[in-house]
Amino acid sequence: MSSESNGTMLALVGSNIVMGPASELGPADPFIALGPNNNVPAHFLIGVPNVDPIFVQAAQHAIAQTMKLAETLLTTGMMKGKQPSEITSVVQALASRQQYPSHGSVIDADEALRLGLSVTKLASADDLWQRLWLLRCMYEHDIRRAGAIKIFEGPAISNSLRAPAA
């Protein structure tokens, strides 16, 4: 899955998603590596002539795995106790490309609520949102200064992943 898909799947782990004015989720659509620096959405490989059958099978399995994971996360998390049809509807919306045809589709707080996800929507003036936004800006500053692409936080230590040398 791509990074935005991973973020959406990570958000589904919780019992509630906190979102502010700049928050967004995206479709949970896995990507398949066809080669170095050549990742494509799994859905692009299904039903296309002259695609290596191994890639087609990998795409089908990646899509099925993503949908199963989303269903499990929602069933045991924020949609626990909801009707299976409601959960299936959300999974279909997030992972099928029927509702969100592009990986760049934006699911803001209002859209996430319409889908049936449990969302706490914070206004820009909300103290918690301002603190979260400040933390995000501080991370952005630190990442740029360090030449990193990601920062990982642990209970006792922070670690960063640096971009490969050019």
QUIRA-V210615 format. One record per pair of residues at least 12 apart in sequence whose C-alpha atoms are under 6 Angstrom apart, sorted by the first residue. I is the first residue (numbers start at 1). J is the second residue. If there is no record, write none. Layout:
BEGIN
I,J
I,J
END
This chain:
BEGIN
1,30
1,31
5,28
8,25
12,73
13,73
15,77
15,78
16,118
16,119
17,119
18,119
18,120
19,109
19,121
20,121
20,122
24,107
24,108
25,107
26,105
26,106
26,107
27,94
27,95
27,103
28,94
28,95
29,95
30,42
42,59
148,161
148,162
148,163
149,161
149,162
149,163
END
